[in-house]
Amino acid sequence: MYAIIDLETTGGQPAQDRITEIAIFIHDGEKVVDQYETLLNPGRSIPFFITQLTGITDDMVRDAPKFHEVARKVVEMTEGCVFVAHNVRFDYSFLKKEFADLGYNYSRKTLCTVRLSRSLMPGQPSYSLGKLCQNIGIPLNGRHRAAGDAAATAILFDRLLKISQQDEALRNPTISTADTLAAVDATAPSGRRPVTGAEDAVTTKQPSARKIKAVQEAIKTALLPANITPAKMSTLPHSAGVYYFHNEAGEVIYVGKSINIYKRILQHFAIDYKSRKSIEFKNSISDITWELTGSELVALLYESHEIKRLKPLYNRAQRRSVFPAGIFLRTDENGYKRLYYGRADDHAESHPLIALGNQYKAKGFLFHKVAKFNLCQKLCDLYKTAGSCFDYQVHRCNGACIGLEPADEYNARVEQAIESFTYEHGSFVVIGKGRSELEKTVVLVENGRYLGFAYVDETFSARNINDFKEVITRYNDNKDVQQIIRQYLRTKHKDKVKLFKTTTA
């Protein structure tokens, strides 16, 4: 059984918009056997542009039932049915959100007639419901009203079933001639019957809609973007690496990483999209490419690099590629270690302990560390005074600012603060899995600075850090990669970490 559903809503974001109308047509695989439609009171005003599109006004829904009043009806009608819609993710996401607000997990198998149409009727100039129905001669009365769109989708679905039955019959000689020709006649232009080559087939039972391969495939792939085929998905590797989503123009719109690219991309497509932008994102995906890394750490680092290089539209995090400010360290004439913030250009003689996006962020970062590790604001250049700092006056500073706290006690807390955002060791290399059994990866950090990574033969050996420096590809060091490496080294990874003595410039 199939529940063909169309909704009208107050907007395109399930997280904040509501349903104003619902129509359900129950199809048994041969014909529509039941239907239900109603306006719904969304509990909020309908935007003017939505009223212009649908014709549904606030007055029309004022006395209509609210969703919770029809929820049981929707559950009962669609129980055991495949949820069918044109661009199914939109309608399905809205219904799931409405049910979730009631504390109910609404879950159905889904089938998208956009995807099924692309598969069974390739070459159409458009697969939007209105233009597709116009091009193949399906009447669409009441466009952008739930009942009108659902009725047209039901006719389209019936047409697609017959096309798929025809295809099954041509592949399967046990299907009856009469049923085959009936299916063909139903899809052919009036007055013409295509030559099927099946007139001599052995007569037997017509395939049920449940067993039609195209329909089953459409159910399995309903969650995929319209332009991503099952064949494309089958090529995705089950290995670690970086993957790229491209739009129709071939532009990279998203970069991701995973230890299993295939499974991660399936997760992308399985989630419920709750905003217009997320729905647009999914619908924009027209191709997927990838680069294998073998190593999870290299995948994390390379993803960060590619996001900064390409600045994809749908990657919000890690897009910053310039880090002009940072936190620095010096020791004063009294032996106190002093953290301070500043522009990286102003301290060219020393590399920052951590690079940050601007001085405002660097100052805020340092204030946080001062509070967490009970450091002195004056010694961190956050409080300008000739005497004690403000924190000493309110008993939050132990008096390092006026020499009351011994330098070694104060410096121990400075080191704790530094350890919270720097590496445990100054110079080291992380040796991990490669892209094959004959390869391994190396990630190099020298004097607290990330230098890059390399793929090397499994027989590669190095006597000192310079041997590693000769084989790596150089990449920029910044706050994001520092955090990636620190967090990775704190996990239960299986990589080998080789330490080197910290050198001086």
Salt bridges, closest charged atoms under 4 A:
GLU21 OE1 - ARG145 NE 2.81
ASP28 OD2 - LYS31 NZ 3.58
ASP59 OD1 - ARG62 NH1 2.52
GLU76 OE2 - ARG72 NH1 3.98
GLU79 OE1 - ARG108 NH2 3.51
GLU98 OE2 - ARG18 NE 2.92
ASP101 OD1 - LYS97 NZ 2.86
ASP149 OD2 - ARG143 NH1 3.13
ASP158 OD1 - HIS27 NE2 3.07
ASP158 OD2 - LYS162 NZ 2.61
GLU168 OE2 - ARG171 NH2 2.52
GLU199 OE2 - ARG193 NH2 3.92
ASP272 OD1 - ARG89 NH1 2.85
ASP272 OD2 - LYS96 NZ 3.96
ASP287 OD1 - LYS232 NZ 3.24
GLU303 OE1 - LYS257 NZ 3.75
GLU306 OE1 - HIS305 NE2 3.84
GLU306 OE1 - ARG309 NE 2.69
ASP332 OD2 - ARG338 NH1 3.50
ASP345 OD2 - ARG343 NH2 3.39
ASP381 OD1 - ARG338 NH2 3.50
ASP391 OD1 - ARG396 NH2 3.15
GLU405 OE2 - ARG413 NH1 2.59
GLU415 OE2 - LYS337 NZ 2.43
GLU424 OE2 - HIS425 NE2 3.78
GLU439 OE2 - ARG435 NH2 2.72
GLU446 OE1 - LYS469 NZ 3.22
ASP467 OD2 - ARG463 NE 3.79
ASP477 OD2 - HIS351 NE2 3.16
ASP480 OD2 - LYS308 NZ 2.65
ASP480 OD1 - LYS479 NZ 3.26
